[in-house]
Amino acid sequence: MALFARLRNVQEECWAEGIEQKDDYLLIEKLLYELEAPANEDDEFEPFAPDGDIFENLITQPLSRKLEESLRLLTGYGIARYIREQLHCEECLQEFTMNEDTFCYLKQGRKVARNKLNSLTWVSKYLKPDLPTEEVNEAFQRAYKIFYATIRQYMTAKKIGMRLQATVIERVPFFRRPGLCSRSELHRRNLLGFLLITLLSGTNFREKIDTNITWA
């Protein structure tokens, strides 16, 4: 939410100077991404929490190719901003990401993403994402499908945020599986919360959502 507010403020500054700027990516370049206070690894991203009642009969649907590419970029962005810059967790970075040589291959003298769905992540100049492994991408793609299905089917449900994260954790083993880091499960859940909040607050990664929702 803080980043979204800063983006809005930058846009307002442009308007005040008589400049009309509709390119969000150029505005994003002007932002300072550091949070005002460092994140605490024990902080939960409220109103999300893993202990809500799950949605039993949730029906997920495939994502469009364009949306999946954008959401893969979002995953890489989230890892870079939360795991790398806020938690500074080298173990999680080692486990969640791959190097350029694994992520890409040479084609006619230039590097391109091995998986075409990762092309947007590789060429992004503004968000500067990390390069997630396919396991991480697949886990978060399943989480995003659950997110969109929840919004479609249970938009007015009480405590929808808690129930959404609980449903993702129940359905996607990645978010409850221990990893290299001693606090890996907590880091995975909080990264999930960070990205779900970004989906709700950002304009580049979400569909139009009714704002009259009870999240807690």
N, C-alpha and C positions, 0 to 999 in steps of 0.2 A: 504494500500500500504506500509505503514511503517513497519508493521509486516512481510509482504512478503519480503521486502528488508532485514530485520534483519535475516530471515530464510536463505536467500541466502548468507548473510555474514557469518553466522555460518557454512554453508556448505563449503564455501571457506576456512574458518579457518581449518576445518577438512582436506581438501585437502592439504593445506599448511603443515600440520603436517604429511602428508602421510597416513591419515586415510580415508578409503572409507566407507561412511555412506549413505545408501540408505533409511533408515527408517525415514521418515519425522516426525513421532510422537516422536522419541527419540530426534531429533533436536529441536522440538518445546519445549521440556522440558528445554532446555538451554536458551530459550529466556527470555528477560525481557519484560513483556507485557504492562508496563506503557507507555503511550504516553509521548513524550518529553514535551508537554505542555498540561494541562488539557483541556478537551473539554468544549466548551461553549454551553449551552443548546440551544442557539439561532442560532448556526452555522448550515448551510445547508450542506449536504454532496454533494457538487458539484462533477461531473456535473449533478447530479440528482436534480430535483426540481418538486414540485407538480403542477406547473402552465403551463405545456405543453399541446399540443393537444393530446387527447387520440387516441389510435388505435381502430377504430370502429369495424373492421371485424376480430379481433384477434380470432383464433381458438386454444384453449388449448387442451392438451392431458394428459392422466394419466401418472404419474411418476412411474418408476419401484419401487418395494418394497425396493431394496437396496439403490436407490437414495433417496427415501423418508426418510428412517432411517437416512441417512447421513445428510439430510437437517434439520431434527428435531434436530439432534445434533448441527448443525450450528445455529439454532434458540436459543437454550439454551446457546451456547457459546456467541452469540451476546448480549443476555440479561445480561450475567455475565460481559462481557467486557465493554459494553456501558452504560447500565442503572445502574448496580451496581457499577462498578469501576470508571466510568467517571462522570456520572451525580449524583450518590449517591441519587437516587430518591426512597425513601422508599414506597411512594404511588404506583408508577408504579410496583415496585417489588411485593408488596402485591397483586396487581391486575393481574399481568402477570404470577405469579409462584404459585406452590403448595408445600407443605411440603413432606417429604419422605414417611410418612405414607399414604398420599393420592395418591402419585405417584406409590407406590409399595405395595406389599403384601408378606407375609411370605410363602415360599414354601420349605419344607424340611429343615427348620431352617435357610434359607437365604432369603434376600429380592430380589424380581425380579419385573420388571416393570409390572404394570397392563395391559398396552397396549403394545403388543409385538413390535410395531413400535418404542417404546421409549427405547428399550433394549440397543441400542448403546449409547444413552444419559446417561442412568443409569450407565453403566459399564465403561465409558470413564475415564481414569486416567490422561490424559494429558491436555485436553482442559478445564476440570473442569467447565462444564456448570451449569447454573441454571436449574430448573425443570419446564418447561412451562406448563400452563394449556392446556387442549385440545382446548379450544377456541382460544388461542394464536397460537398453532400449526396449527390448521385448517386455520386460517387467513394467516399465513405465507406460508403454503403449496399452497394455492391459489395464493399467490404472486409469488412463485417460478414457478408455472405452467405458469403464465403470462410472467415471465422472459424468460423461455426457448422458449415459443411460439414466443415472440418478436424477439429473436435471430434467430429463424428459418425463420420467415416470413419477418422481417424488418431490417435485419442486416445492410444494407447500408443506412437506412433512416437518414435524417438530424435531429439533436437534439434528437436522439433516447433515451438518458438517461432521459431527461425531460419528453418525451412522455411515456416512460416506467413507471416511478413513477406516473405520472398523471393517467395512465390507471389502475394501481393497486389501487390507492385511489378511483377511480370511481367505480371499480368493487367489491372492498372488503370493506364493511361498517366499519369494525374494525378500519381502518386507518383514518377515519374521525369522529369517535364517541367519545364524551367526556368520561372521566373516573374519577377515584378518584383524580388524580393529576390535578391541575389547568392548567397545560401546557401539559396535556396528549396527545392531538392531535399532537402537535409539537414533543413530545418525540417518539410517535409511528412512525411518518413520518421519523424522523431522524434515528431511529433504523432500519427502512426499508432501508433507504439509506445506512447505515453502512453495512447491510447484503448483499445488492446488490453489493456493491463495493467489499466485501469479496468474493462473488461468482466469480467476474470477475478476481480478483487478486490471489486467492488461487488455488492450484493444487488438493486439496483433495475434493472439492465440486463442480467442474464444468466440463462440457464437453469441448472439444477443440473448441475454438472460433476464428474466423478470427480476427486478430489484426488491420486490415485496416478499422476501424469503426470511424465515426464521432460522438462523444458523446456530443458535445455542439453546 
